[in-house]
């Protein structure tokens, strides 16, 4: 055995002994990433933040931007493909949200953001961009990627967790924990390379930890395990295996689909035929192919959305006169080109090189993908819990979902409460305990019920939460509550209006330079946000009073030499500084007050 392997084995053994009484392995695989976008220089003040949580059956991602061009439509491009568009407000702010399973008002998170360059594109250039966890990522990114490896038939009861983290201080850590294994030595292979030997004690537990800073009991982390295969073996027997990338349905677990349609011929050759095919494989790899037949031999350019994407050559094979070009998000066959554009909904033209004659001109649309009957109509309702006051930072949400196989699940998530255990009361009945713990520096916890619990940590759903009072309680104190009304009593999500108004605040006189505006926006999924911005007031703190109730403090400070401040509320706060929106400002009097003096006011439209 090499000296480095001996050191790794000794350190792993020391850690394993110290870990013998540590908490159990996490309940499930999960990825959480937070990042700030980097400015390309097109708009000097533009900035953005992104956060994503990826889990096996549900995932979400949100991006928020400010100081972009006002009232402008931008594309959010992920790995070269446009995944969404958004239009900024008059103040240059914008927001994009994704979710899987898809839900009203949010884009489908059916792509893999990890490792991809995510850019805000203005039609000409990238204004903002960031590598979302991977090579080229910014130094201040936060990452928590953890995966439960799959046990083999050698040790079917084993639980093995691999976890990679990038902390706020920039340190990287990689930990592998064993549980429910036989005592003995286990080799850790990462991408086929032996990295350490883990010693499992008589308790059936063992652990090894790598760190980018050398500390006693840890091994120097000088490699990046993200996305790589990890194997735990004992001798020639592999007891657990898997890739270090948290799976997410719709992201890394796609349903195979294929759409193929004929391309409309222009008549340049009455015998010519063509077709285009778009395919999503079960590993989420995508490919797009254009084929043409029975046209003159030679080269043809393929334009998608007006842009030249590749060239195909029509040849005589002896049995057919044909040619094709294929694009793939992971090109690994000779002749394949990188698919870094989205062909869906785009024009597809096939033009003969040299003559400029257009032989085919059509718009490629999806035909629907795989069908099949289902016994239930999928529905989903997710509502924010309301803060009752004891902890003004606390927030959470409750979700009830019916899948197409009639399986039902109910989940409650809570955040920004003091660490510890909280009771979940549904209709006055204690249904379980939610443990709030630190994840990437954030205090959060959740409890999930399912009529067919098959994931670790799920609890049998043997009650109906719809129409019941949901409460988060600790020691007799209620922190969050809400009547879980899905709008119909039968699982149909509530329908909210698309409402977006941003009127100016009225200067009432004490400071003639003061100005500001208030914006309330509601989306069809009932997510709502309310923001008040003020400018050109003396530096200091101002109370925001809505309907006679003090809702928070706006601090006016110098920003690029200008005095300004703002306060943001959201029913689903996921950005630093956002406050849980528990009131409706519409029809209310908005006032900006300091020391009893009202500077700005507005009767907000209803």
C-alpha positions in Angstrom: 0.0 0.0 0.0 1.2 3.5 -0.9 2.1 5.9 1.9 -0.7 8.3 0.9 -3.2 5.4 1.2 -1.8 4.5 4.6 -2.3 8.1 5.8 -5.8 8.1 4.4 -6.7 4.9 6.2 -5.3 6.1 9.6 -7.2 9.4 9.3 -10.4 7.7 8.3 -10.2 5.4 11.2 -9.7 8.2 13.7 -12.7 10.1 12.3 -14.8 6.9 12.3 -14.1 6.4 16.0 -15.0 10.0 16.8 -18.2 9.8 14.8 -19.6 6.7 16.5 -22.4 8.7 18.2 -23.1 11.2 15.5 -26.6 11.8 14.0 -28.0 9.4 11.5 -27.4 9.8 7.8 -29.6 12.3 6.0 -33.1 11.0 4.9 -32.6 11.6 1.2 -30.5 13.0 -1.7 -30.6 16.7 -2.1 -28.8 19.5 -3.8 -28.9 23.2 -2.7 -27.0 25.9 -4.5 -26.8 29.7 -4.0 -24.9 32.0 -6.3 -24.5 35.6 -7.4 -24.3 36.4 -11.1 -21.2 38.1 -12.6 -21.6 41.3 -14.6 -20.2 41.2 -18.1 -19.8 44.9 -18.4 -22.8 45.6 -20.7 -24.8 47.2 -17.9 -22.4 48.3 -15.1 -24.9 48.2 -12.2 -26.8 45.0 -13.2 -26.7 42.2 -10.7 -28.6 39.0 -10.0 -28.9 36.1 -7.5 -30.0 32.5 -8.0 -30.9 29.7 -5.7 -31.9 26.1 -6.4 -33.0 23.1 -4.4 -33.1 19.8 -6.2 -34.7 16.7 -4.7 -35.7 13.3 -6.1 -39.4 14.1 -6.6 -39.5 17.9 -6.5 -37.2 20.7 -7.3 -37.3 24.5 -7.5 -35.0 27.3 -8.7 -35.5 31.0 -8.7 -33.5 33.9 -10.2 -33.8 37.6 -9.2 -32.2 40.5 -11.0 -32.0 44.3 -10.6 -30.6 47.3 -12.4 -31.3 45.8 -15.8 -32.8 48.0 -18.5 -36.3 49.0 -17.6 -39.4 47.5 -19.3 -37.2 45.1 -21.3 -37.6 41.5 -22.2 -34.6 39.2 -21.5 -33.9 35.5 -22.1 -32.5 33.2 -19.5 -30.2 30.9 -21.3 -28.9 27.7 -19.7 -26.1 25.9 -21.4 -26.9 27.6 -24.7 -30.7 26.9 -24.6 -33.3 29.5 -23.8 -35.3 28.2 -20.9 -37.4 31.2 -20.0 -38.0 34.9 -20.8 -38.9 37.7 -18.4 -39.7 41.4 -18.6 -38.3 43.8 -16.2 -40.2 46.4 -14.2 -39.9 50.1 -14.7 -37.0 50.0 -12.1 -35.1 47.3 -14.0 -36.0 44.4 -11.7 -37.0 40.9 -12.8 -37.6 37.4 -11.5 -37.8 33.9 -13.0 -39.0 30.9 -11.1 -38.9 27.2 -12.1 -40.4 24.2 -10.4 -40.7 20.4 -10.9 -43.3 19.1 -11.1 -44.5 22.0 -13.2 -47.0 24.4 -11.6 -49.0 27.4 -12.7 -47.0 30.6 -12.9 -43.6 28.8 -12.9 -41.5 27.5 -15.7 -40.8 23.8 -15.8 -37.5 22.8 -14.3 -36.9 20.1 -16.8 -33.3 20.8 -17.5 -30.0 20.4 -15.6 -28.7 23.7 -14.3 -25.7 22.3 -12.5 -22.4 22.7 -14.3 -24.1 24.9 -17.0 -23.4 28.6 -17.8 -26.6 30.5 -17.0 -26.8 33.8 -18.7 -29.2 36.8 -19.0 -29.3 37.6 -22.7 -30.6 40.9 -24.1 -31.0 39.6 -27.7 -27.4 40.7 -28.6 -25.1 40.0 -25.7 -25.0 38.3 -22.3 -25.5 41.0 -19.6 -25.1 38.6 -16.6 -23.7 35.1 -16.4 -22.6 32.5 -13.9 -21.5 28.8 -13.9 -24.1 27.2 -11.7 -21.9 24.8 -9.6 -18.9 23.4 -11.5 -15.7 24.3 -13.3 -15.7 28.1 -13.7 -18.1 28.8 -10.8 -17.5 32.0 -8.8 -15.6 32.0 -5.5 -18.5 33.0 -3.4 -20.9 30.2 -4.5 -22.6 28.1 -1.8 -23.1 24.4 -2.6 -24.5 21.4 -0.7 -24.6 18.3 -2.8 -25.5 15.1 -1.0 -26.4 11.7 -2.3 -27.5 8.4 -0.8 -25.5 5.7 -2.7 -27.4 2.6 -3.9 -26.6 -0.5 -1.8 -25.9 -3.7 -3.8 -27.0 -7.2 -3.0 -23.8 -7.7 -1.1 -25.0 -5.4 1.7 -28.7 -4.5 1.0 -29.2 -2.9 4.4 -26.3 -0.5 4.1 -26.8 3.3 4.1 -24.0 5.3 2.6 -24.1 9.1 2.1 -21.7 11.1 0.1 -21.7 14.9 0.6 -19.8 17.8 -1.0 -20.0 21.3 0.3 -18.6 24.7 -0.5 -19.0 26.9 2.6 -19.3 30.7 3.0 -15.5 31.0 3.8 -14.7 29.2 0.4 -13.7 26.0 2.1 -14.7 22.8 0.3 -15.5 19.6 2.2 -16.3 16.0 1.0 -17.6 13.5 3.5 -18.6 9.9 3.1 -20.5 8.2 5.9 -21.3 4.5 6.3 -24.1 3.1 8.4 -25.6 -0.4 9.0 -22.5 -2.2 7.6 -20.5 -5.0 9.0 -17.4 -4.0 11.0 -14.3 -3.9 8.9 -12.3 -1.9 6.3 -14.1 -0.4 3.2 -12.3 1.3 0.3 -13.6 4.5 -1.1 -13.2 4.9 -4.9 -14.0 8.2 -6.7 -14.0 7.9 -10.4 -12.1 4.6 -10.1 -9.3 6.2 -7.9 -8.8 4.9 -4.4 -9.1 7.9 -2.1 -9.3 6.4 1.4 -10.1 3.4 3.4 -13.0 3.8 5.9 -13.0 1.7 9.1 -16.4 0.7 10.3 -16.5 0.0 14.0 -18.6 -2.5 16.0 -21.6 -0.1 15.7 -21.6 -0.6 12.0 -20.7 3.0 11.3 -17.7 4.7 9.7 -16.8 8.0 8.1 -14.0 9.8 6.2 -13.8 13.6 5.7 -11.8 15.5 3.2 -11.2 19.3 3.6 -9.5 21.9 1.4 -7.7 23.0 4.6 -5.6 20.5 6.5 -6.9 19.7 10.0 -6.4 16.8 12.3 -8.5 13.8 11.4 -9.2 15.1 7.8 -7.6 14.4 4.5 -6.6 17.1 2.1 -9.3 17.6 -0.6 -7.4 18.2 -3.8 -10.1 16.9 -6.2 -13.7 17.7 -7.1 -16.0 14.7 -6.7 -19.2 16.3 -8.1 -20.8 14.3 -10.8 -18.2 11.5 -10.5 -19.0 7.8 -9.7 -18.4 6.7 -6.1 -17.9 3.1 -5.1 -17.6 1.6 -1.6 -16.0 -1.8 -1.8 -14.7 -4.5 0.5 -12.1 -6.5 -1.3 -13.6 -7.2 -4.7 -17.2 -6.7 -3.6 -18.9 -3.3 -4.1 -21.4 -2.7 -1.4 -22.7 0.7 -2.5 -22.4 2.8 -5.7 -23.7 6.0 -7.3 -22.8 9.3 -8.9 -22.3 12.4 -6.7 -25.2 14.4 -8.2 -28.5 14.5 -6.4 -31.2 13.1 -8.7 -34.2 15.3 -9.6 -37.2 14.0 -11.5 -37.4 16.1 -14.7 -33.8 17.1 -14.3 -31.7 13.9 -14.1 -34.6 11.5 -14.3 -36.5 12.3 -17.6 -39.2 10.4 -19.3 -38.2 9.3 -22.8 -40.1 11.2 -25.5 -39.8 11.6 -29.2 -41.4 14.0 -31.6 -41.0 13.7 -35.3 -42.7 15.7 -38.0 -42.5 16.2 -41.7 -40.9 19.4 -43.0 -43.0 21.4 -45.4 -41.4 21.4 -48.9 -41.2 24.6 -50.9 -41.7 22.9 -54.3 -38.1 23.5 -55.4 -38.0 19.7 -56.0 -41.4 18.0 -56.2 -39.9 14.7 -55.2 -38.1 16.0 -52.1 -39.2 15.0 -48.6 -37.8 16.0 -45.2 -38.4 15.6 -41.5 -37.1 16.8 -38.2 -37.0 14.8 -34.9 -36.5 16.0 -31.3 -35.8 13.4 -28.6 -35.4 13.5 -24.9 -33.8 10.4 -23.4 -34.4 9.0 -20.0 -31.0 10.4 -18.9 -32.2 13.8 -20.0 -29.8 14.0 -22.9 -31.5 15.7 -25.9 -30.9 15.4 -29.6 -32.3 17.1 -32.7 -32.0 15.6 -36.2 -32.9 16.9 -39.7 -33.2 14.5 -42.6 -33.9 15.1 -46.3 -34.4 12.7 -49.2 -34.7 12.7 -53.0 -33.2 16.2 -53.6 -30.2 17.1 -55.8 -26.9 15.8 -54.5 -24.7 18.2 -52.6 -24.5 20.3 -49.5 -27.4 22.0 -47.7 -27.3 24.5 -44.8 -29.7 23.9 -41.9 -31.0 27.2 -40.4 -32.9 27.1 -37.1 -34.6 30.2 -36.0 -32.8 32.0 -38.8 -29.3 31.0 -37.5 -27.0 28.7 -39.4 -26.6 25.6 -37.2 -24.9 23.1 -39.5 -24.6 21.6 -42.9 -25.7 18.2 -44.3 -24.6 16.4 -47.4 -27.0 14.6 -49.6 -25.4 11.5 -51.2 -26.5 8.5 -53.2 -26.1 5.4 -51.0 -27.1 3.0 -53.9 -30.6 2.5 -52.4 -31.5 6.1 -51.2 -30.6 9.7 -52.0 -30.5 11.2 -48.6 -28.6 13.3 -46.1 -28.9 14.2 -42.4 -27.4 16.3 -39.6 -27.7 15.5 -35.9 -27.2 17.7 -32.9 -26.9 16.4 -29.3 -26.4 17.9 -25.9 -23.7 15.3 -25.3 -22.3 14.6 -28.7 -20.4 11.3 -28.6 -20.9 9.8 -32.0 -18.9 10.8 -35.1 -20.5 13.6 -37.0 -22.8 14.8 -34.1 -22.8 18.5 -33.4 -23.4 20.2 -30.1 -27.0 21.0 -29.4 -26.7 24.4 -27.8 -30.0 25.9 -29.0 -33.7 25.0 -28.6 -35.4 24.0 -31.8 -38.9 23.8 -30.4 -41.1 26.5 -31.8 -38.4 27.7 -34.2 -38.4 27.9 -38.0 -36.3 25.2 -39.7 -35.0 25.9 -43.2 -32.9 23.7 -45.5 -31.1 25.8 -48.1 -28.9 24.5 -50.9 -25.3 25.8 -50.7 -24.2 27.8 -53.7 -27.7 28.5 -55.1 -29.4 29.8 -52.0 -32.5 27.8 -53.0 -34.8 27.0 -50.0 -36.0 23.4 -50.3 -37.8 23.1 -46.9 -39.3 25.8 -44.7 -41.4 24.9 -41.6 -41.8 25.6 -37.9 -40.9 22.7 -35.6 -43.5 22.0 -32.8 -43.9 19.2 -30.4 -46.6 16.6 -31.1 -47.1 15.7 -27.5 -44.7 12.9 -26.5 -45.7 9.6 -24.9 -49.3 9.2 -24.1 -51.2 6.7 -22.0 -54.3 6.8 -19.8 -54.1 7.7 -16.1 -56.7 7.1 -13.4 -56.3 10.5 -11.7 -55.8 14.1 -12.9 -52.5 15.5 -11.5 -53.1 18.5 -9.2 -50.9 20.5 -6.9 -51.6 23.2 -4.4 -48.8 25.0 -2.5 -49.6 27.9 -0.1 -47.4 30.0 2.1 -47.9 29.7 5.9 -48.7 32.9 7.7 -46.4 34.3 10.3 -48.3 34.7 13.6 -45.7 37.1 15.2 -43.5 35.4 17.8 -40.6 35.2 15.3 -41.0 37.7 12.5 -38.4 36.0 10.3 -40.1 32.6 10.3 -41.8 31.4 7.1 -42.8 28.2 5.4 -45.3 26.6 3.0 -47.6 23.6 2.8 -48.1 21.6 -0.4 -50.7 19.0 -1.3 -50.4 17.0 -4.5 -52.2 14.2 -6.3 -50.2 12.4 -8.9 -51.5 10.8 -12.1 -51.3 7.3 -10.4 -53.6 8.7 -7.7 -50.8 8.7 -5.1 -51.1 11.7 -2.8 -48.5 13.5 -0.8 -48.5 16.4 1.7 -45.4 18.4 2.7 -44.7 21.2 5.1 -41.5 23.1 5.0 -40.4 25.8 7.5 -37.4 28.1 7.5 -35.6 30.8 9.6 -36.9 29.5 13.0 -34.5 28.8 15.9 -32.9 25.4 15.6 -34.9 22.6 17.3 -38.0 20.5 17.0 -41.5 21.8 16.2 -44.9 20.1 16.2 -47.0 20.0 13.1 -50.6 20.3 14.0 -53.3 19.6 11.3 -56.9 20.2 12.4 -55.6 20.3 16.0 -54.0 16.9 15.8 -50.2 16.5 16.2 -49.1 14.8 13.0 -45.4 14.7 13.6 -42.2 16.7 14.4 -40.2 18.9 12.1 -36.6 19.4 13.0 -35.1 22.8 12.0 -31.3 22.4 11.4 -28.7 24.4 9.5 -28.3 23.6 5.8 -25.8 25.8 3.9 -26.0 28.2 6.8 -29.8 28.4 6.5 -32.2 27.2 9.2 -34.8 24.9 7.7 -36.8 21.7 8.1 -39.6 19.7 6.5 -42.0 16.8 7.0 -43.5 14.8 4.1 -46.4 12.4 4.1 -47.4 10.1 1.3 -50.2 7.6 0.7 -47.5 5.2 -0.6 -44.3 6.2 1.4 -41.3 4.8 -0.5 -38.7 7.4 0.2 -36.6 7.5 3.4 -38.2 9.8 5.9 -41.7 9.8 4.4 -44.6 9.2 6.7 -47.9 7.5 5.8 -50.5 10.0 4.8 -53.7 8.8 6.4 -55.5 12.1 6.8 -56.8 14.9 4.5 -55.2 18.3 5.2 -57.5 20.2 2.8 -59.7 22.6 4.7 -57.9 22.0 8.0 -55.9 24.5 10.1 -52.1 23.9 9.7 -50.0 25.1 12.7 -46.3 25.0 13.6 -46.0 24.9 17.4 -43.3 24.7 20.0 -43.9 24.8 23.7 -47.4 26.1 23.3 -46.4 28.9 21.0 -47.8 29.0 17.4 -45.2 30.4 15.0 -46.9 29.7 11.6 -50.5 28.9 10.7 -53.0 28.7 7.8 -56.2 27.2 6.8 -55.1 24.9 4.0 -57.8 25.9 1.4 -57.0 24.6 -2.0 -59.8 26.6 -3.6 -62.3 23.8 -4.2 -62.0 21.3 -1.4 -61.0 18.7 -4.0 -57.3 19.3 -4.8 -57.7 22.0 -7.5 -55.1 24.7 -7.2 -56.4 28.2 -6.5 -56.4 30.6 -9.5 -55.1 34.1 -8.9 -55.1 37.1 -11.1 -52.1 38.4 -13.0 -51.8 41.7 -11.2 -48.9 44.1 -11.5 -49.2 47.8 -10.6 -46.4 50.2 -9.7 -47.7 53.7 -8.9 -45.6 56.6 -7.6 -45.8 57.7 -4.0 -47.1 61.2 -3.4 -44.8 63.8 -1.8 -46.8 65.4 1.1 -44.4 68.3 1.7 -41.9 68.0 4.5 -39.1 67.2 2.0 -39.9 68.5 -1.5 -37.1 66.3 -3.1 -38.5 63.0 -1.7 -39.9 60.5 -4.1 -40.7 56.8 -4.3 -43.0 54.1 -5.6 -44.8 51.0 -4.5 -45.3 47.9 -6.5 -47.7 44.9 -5.9 -47.5 41.9 -8.2 -49.5 38.7 -8.1 -48.9 35.7 -10.3 -51.4 33.0 -11.4 -49.9 30.6 -8.9 -50.9 33.1 -6.1 -47.3 34.0 -5.3 -47.3 37.7 -4.6 -44.7 40.3 -3.8 -44.9 43.9 -2.6 -42.1 46.4 -2.7 -41.7 50.0 -1.6 -38.7 52.1 -2.9 -37.9 55.6 -1.7 -35.2 58.1 -2.8 -33.8 61.6 -2.1 -34.7 61.6 1.6 -32.1 62.3 4.4 -30.1 59.2 5.3 -31.6 57.2 8.1 -34.5 54.8 9.0 -38.1 55.3 8.0 -41.2 53.3 9.0 -43.4 51.8 6.3 -47.0 52.0 7.5 -49.6 50.0 5.6 -53.3 50.5 6.6 -52.1 52.0 9.9 -49.9 49.0 10.7 -46.1 49.4 10.9 -44.8 46.7 8.5 -41.1 47.3 8.6 -38.2 49.7 8.3 -36.7 51.2 5.2 -33.1 52.4 5.6 -32.0 55.2 3.3 -28.3 55.0 2.5 -26.0 56.2 -0.2 -25.9 53.9 -3.3 -23.5 55.1 -6.0 -23.8 58.6 -4.4 -27.6 58.6 -4.4 -29.7 58.3 -1.2 -32.2 55.4 -1.6 -33.7 52.5 0.2 -36.3 49.8 -0.3 -38.2 47.0 1.5 -39.4 43.8 -0.2 -42.1 41.4 0.8 -42.9 38.1 -0.8 -45.3 35.2 0.0 -42.4 32.9 -0.9 -39.3 34.8 0.3 -36.1 33.2 -1.1 -33.7 36.1 -1.4 -31.7 37.9 1.3 -33.6 40.8 2.8 -37.0 39.7 1.7 -39.8 39.7 4.3 -42.7 37.3 4.4 -45.8 39.0 2.9 -48.7 38.3 5.2 -51.0 41.3 4.2 -52.7 42.6 1.1 -51.7 46.3 0.4 -54.4 46.8 -2.2 -56.9 49.4 -1.1 -54.7 50.4 1.8 -53.0 53.7 2.7 -49.2 53.4 2.2 -47.2 55.9 4.3 -43.4 56.5 4.8 -42.9 58.0 8.2 -40.1 59.2 10.4 -40.6 60.5 14.0 -44.3 61.0 13.4 -43.7 63.0 10.1 -45.2 61.6 7.0 -43.0 62.2 3.9 -44.7 60.1 1.3 -48.1 58.5 1.0 -50.4 56.7 -1.4 -53.8 55.1 -1.5 -52.8 51.9 -3.3 -55.2 50.9 -6.0 -57.5 47.9 -5.1 
